[in-house]
Amino acid sequence: MAPMLEVRDLVKVYDDGTRALDGVSFDVADNEFLAVIGLSGSGKSTLLRCINRLIEPTEGTVVWDGIDVTSASQEDLRRIRRRIGMIFQHFNLVNRSKVITNVLAGRLGYVNPILSLINRFPAEDVAKAYEQLDRVGLADKAHNRADELSGGQQQRVGVARALMQDPKLVLADEPVASLDPVLAHSIMRYLEIINKEEGTAVICSLHHLDLVHRYADRVIALNEGVLVFEGTPEEIDDAKFKEIYGKEAERVG
């Protein structure tokens, strides 16, 4: 059976000449939880954003669910993005809007664009938004402004928004980097539930290896845009660790 996502020879060169990705290839199976690790600046965020073409790749192909994302028209890309949820490090919420409005933004790819401009959504979408907020423990915050919430609560709104898309794939770009360890685990558990209970594939970039060991089925590692490791968390021995993070790096714990 073909993998759900196939990334082949992906290259991204920015206008200033920075080669953020250099020939990256890997597959993701249905229902898989893949962690992407590496130092800051290694290309993790660029990789995730190239998968759904928030950033345009310079070369290479991304095939998702049998569809070539890299050659898709803007109209086709809109349909593709409906089923690829995105969770951002800095939450990416509209701070002055209500929490419920931010969650409903996950349905923008499904509704009439004119109605979406004035925040008019079908009743079933509104009901679904309340359901997802309840699921992440924020039903009582639906009518608060997003900027009234704590960082951990804002990220839970981000998770609820992604779930509104009924995603087949969730891209989580360092979703816990700005949260303390206890909150980090709470967010990771939501991703785990999405993955294990709903069969949604998750690609999640992470800094902390303890989270990788706890939640990921498989890992890829980038170093200066080059894929330097692909395997299970248990296969990251000391030699591999130094190849990923540099010879001066020390493992903690």
C-alpha positions as CSV (number, residue, x, y, z in Angstrom):
1,M,0.0,0.0,0.0
2,A,1.3,3.5,-0.9
3,P,2.3,5.7,2.0
4,M,-0.1,8.5,2.9
5,L,2.6,11.2,2.4
6,E,5.6,10.9,0.1
7,V,8.3,13.6,0.2
8,R,10.9,13.3,-2.5
9,D,14.2,15.3,-3.0
10,L,12.7,18.4,-1.4
11,V,14.8,21.6,-1.7
12,K,14.1,25.1,-0.5
13,V,16.4,27.9,-1.3
14,Y,15.3,31.3,0.1
15,D,15.9,34.6,-1.8
16,D,19.0,35.4,0.2
17,G,20.6,32.1,-0.9
18,T,19.9,30.2,2.3
19,R,19.5,26.5,1.5
20,A,16.9,25.6,4.2
21,L,16.2,22.1,2.8
22,D,18.7,20.1,0.7
23,G,17.2,17.0,-1.0
24,V,15.0,15.7,1.8
25,S,13.0,12.5,1.2
26,F,10.8,10.4,3.5
27,D,7.4,8.7,3.7
28,V,4.6,8.9,6.3
29,A,2.2,6.0,6.7
30,D,-1.5,6.4,7.6
31,N,-2.0,6.7,11.4
32,E,1.7,7.4,12.0
33,F,3.1,9.9,14.6
34,L,6.3,11.3,13.1
35,A,8.6,13.6,15.0
36,V,10.9,16.0,13.2
37,I,14.0,17.0,15.3
38,G,17.1,19.1,14.9
39,L,18.6,22.4,16.1
40,S,16.9,25.7,15.5
41,G,17.5,26.7,11.9
42,S,17.9,23.1,10.8
43,G,14.9,23.4,8.5
44,K,12.1,21.8,10.6
45,S,9.5,24.7,10.1
46,T,10.4,25.1,6.5
47,L,9.8,21.4,5.9
48,L,6.3,21.4,7.5
49,R,5.3,24.5,5.6
50,C,6.5,23.1,2.3
51,I,4.3,20.0,2.8
52,N,1.1,22.2,2.6
53,R,2.8,24.9,0.4
54,L,2.6,27.7,3.0
55,I,6.1,28.0,1.7
56,E,6.8,27.1,-2.0
57,P,9.4,24.4,-2.4
58,T,12.3,25.2,-4.9
59,E,12.6,21.6,-6.1
60,G,11.2,18.2,-5.3
61,T,7.7,16.7,-4.9
62,V,5.2,16.3,-2.1
63,V,2.5,13.7,-2.8
64,W,-0.3,13.5,-0.2
65,D,-3.1,11.0,-0.4
66,G,-2.2,10.3,-4.1
67,I,-2.3,14.0,-5.0
68,D,0.8,15.9,-6.1
69,V,0.7,18.9,-3.8
70,T,3.7,20.6,-5.4
71,S,2.0,20.9,-8.8
72,A,-1.6,21.6,-7.6
73,S,-3.5,24.7,-8.7
74,Q,-4.6,27.2,-6.1
75,E,-8.1,25.9,-6.3
76,D,-6.9,22.3,-5.8
77,L,-4.6,23.5,-3.0
78,R,-7.5,25.0,-1.2
79,R,-9.2,21.6,-1.3
80,I,-6.0,19.8,-0.1
81,R,-5.6,22.2,2.8
82,R,-9.1,21.4,4.1
83,R,-7.8,18.1,5.3
84,I,-4.4,19.1,6.5
85,G,-4.6,20.7,10.0
86,M,-1.8,23.1,11.1
87,I,-0.8,23.9,14.7
88,F,1.7,26.7,15.2
89,Q,4.3,27.4,17.8
90,H,2.9,30.9,18.5
91,F,-0.8,29.8,18.2
92,N,-1.6,32.0,15.2
93,L,-4.9,33.2,16.7
94,V,-6.8,36.4,16.0
95,N,-6.3,37.9,19.4
96,R,-9.2,40.3,19.3
97,S,-11.7,37.8,18.1
98,K,-13.6,35.4,20.4
99,V,-12.3,31.9,21.0
100,I,-15.3,30.4,19.2
101,T,-14.6,32.5,16.1
102,N,-11.0,31.3,16.0
103,V,-12.1,27.7,16.2
104,L,-14.6,28.2,13.4
105,A,-11.7,29.4,11.2
106,G,-10.9,25.7,10.8
107,R,-14.0,25.5,8.6
108,L,-13.0,28.3,6.2
109,G,-12.0,25.8,3.5
110,Y,-15.6,24.3,3.6
111,V,-17.9,27.4,3.6
112,N,-18.8,30.0,1.1
113,P,-15.9,32.5,1.1
114,I,-18.3,35.5,1.2
115,L,-20.1,34.2,4.2
116,S,-16.9,33.4,5.9
117,L,-15.8,37.1,5.6
118,I,-18.7,38.1,7.9
119,N,-18.3,35.1,10.2
120,R,-21.5,33.4,9.1
121,F,-21.2,29.6,9.5
122,P,-23.8,26.9,9.3
123,A,-25.4,25.9,12.5
124,E,-23.8,22.4,12.4
125,D,-20.3,24.0,12.2
126,V,-21.1,26.2,15.2
127,A,-22.2,23.1,17.1
128,K,-19.1,21.3,16.1
129,A,-16.9,24.2,17.3
130,Y,-18.5,24.1,20.7
131,E,-18.0,20.3,20.8
132,Q,-14.3,20.7,20.0
133,L,-13.8,23.4,22.6
134,D,-15.4,21.1,25.1
135,R,-13.1,18.3,24.0
136,V,-10.0,20.4,24.9
137,G,-11.6,21.7,28.1
138,L,-12.4,25.2,27.0
139,A,-16.2,25.2,26.6
140,D,-16.5,27.9,29.2
141,K,-14.0,30.2,27.3
142,A,-15.9,30.2,24.0
143,H,-16.9,33.9,24.2
144,N,-13.6,35.2,25.7
145,R,-11.2,37.1,23.5
146,A,-8.3,34.9,22.5
147,D,-5.8,37.2,24.1
148,E,-7.5,36.7,27.5
149,L,-6.3,33.1,27.6
150,S,-3.0,31.7,28.9
151,G,-0.5,30.3,26.4
152,G,-1.5,26.7,27.1
153,Q,-5.2,27.6,26.6
154,Q,-4.4,29.4,23.4
155,Q,-2.6,26.3,22.0
156,R,-5.7,24.2,23.0
157,V,-7.7,26.6,20.8
158,G,-5.2,25.9,18.0
159,V,-5.8,22.2,18.5
160,A,-9.6,22.7,18.4
161,R,-9.3,24.8,15.2
162,A,-7.2,22.1,13.5
163,L,-9.8,19.4,14.5
164,M,-12.6,21.4,12.9
165,Q,-11.0,20.5,9.5
166,D,-11.6,16.7,10.1
167,P,-8.0,16.4,9.2
168,K,-6.3,13.3,7.7
169,L,-3.0,14.9,8.5
170,V,-1.9,17.3,11.2
171,L,1.3,19.4,10.9
172,A,2.3,20.6,14.3
173,D,5.2,23.2,14.1
174,E,6.9,23.2,17.5
175,P,3.5,23.3,19.2
176,V,5.0,23.2,22.8
177,A,8.2,25.2,22.4
178,S,6.7,28.2,24.2
179,L,5.0,26.2,27.0
180,D,6.3,24.8,30.3
181,P,6.8,21.0,30.6
182,V,3.5,20.3,32.3
183,L,1.5,22.2,29.7
184,A,3.7,20.6,26.9
185,H,2.5,17.2,27.9
186,S,-1.1,18.2,28.0
187,I,-0.9,19.5,24.4
188,M,1.1,16.4,23.3
189,R,-1.6,14.2,24.8
190,Y,-4.3,15.9,22.7
191,L,-2.1,15.2,19.6
192,E,-1.7,11.6,20.7
193,I,-5.5,11.2,21.0
194,I,-6.0,12.6,17.5
195,N,-3.4,10.2,16.3
196,K,-4.3,7.0,18.2
197,E,-8.1,7.3,18.5
198,E,-8.9,9.0,15.3
199,G,-6.2,7.5,13.1
200,T,-5.0,10.9,12.0
201,A,-1.3,11.1,10.9
202,V,0.7,13.6,12.8
203,I,4.0,15.3,11.9
204,C,5.3,17.2,14.8
205,S,8.6,19.1,15.1
206,L,10.0,19.0,18.6
207,H,13.0,20.1,20.6
208,H,12.9,17.8,23.6
209,L,13.9,14.1,23.1
210,D,11.9,13.0,26.1
211,L,8.7,14.1,24.2
212,V,10.0,12.3,21.1
213,H,10.4,9.1,23.1
214,R,7.1,9.4,24.8
215,Y,4.9,10.2,21.8
216,A,6.5,9.5,18.4
217,D,6.4,6.2,16.4
218,R,9.2,7.3,14.2
219,V,11.7,10.2,13.9
220,I,13.5,12.1,11.2
221,A,16.3,14.5,12.0
222,L,17.5,17.5,10.0
223,N,20.9,19.2,10.2
224,E,21.4,22.3,8.1
225,G,18.5,21.2,5.8
226,V,19.9,17.7,5.3
227,L,18.1,14.6,6.5
228,V,20.7,12.9,8.8
229,F,18.5,10.3,10.6
230,E,15.4,8.3,10.0
231,G,14.3,5.6,12.4
232,T,12.7,4.9,15.8
233,P,13.4,7.1,18.9
234,E,15.2,4.1,20.4
235,E,17.7,4.1,17.6
236,I,19.1,7.6,18.5
237,D,22.3,6.5,20.2
238,D,25.0,8.9,21.3
239,A,26.8,8.9,17.9
240,K,23.5,9.7,16.1
241,F,22.7,12.4,18.8
242,K,25.9,14.2,18.1
243,E,25.4,13.9,14.3
244,I,22.0,15.6,14.7
245,Y,22.9,18.2,17.4
246,G,26.6,18.7,17.0
247,K,29.7,17.3,18.6
248,E,29.5,19.7,21.5
249,A,25.9,18.7,22.4
250,E,25.3,16.7,25.6
251,R,22.3,14.5,26.3
252,V,20.2,15.5,29.3
253,G,18.5,12.7,31.2
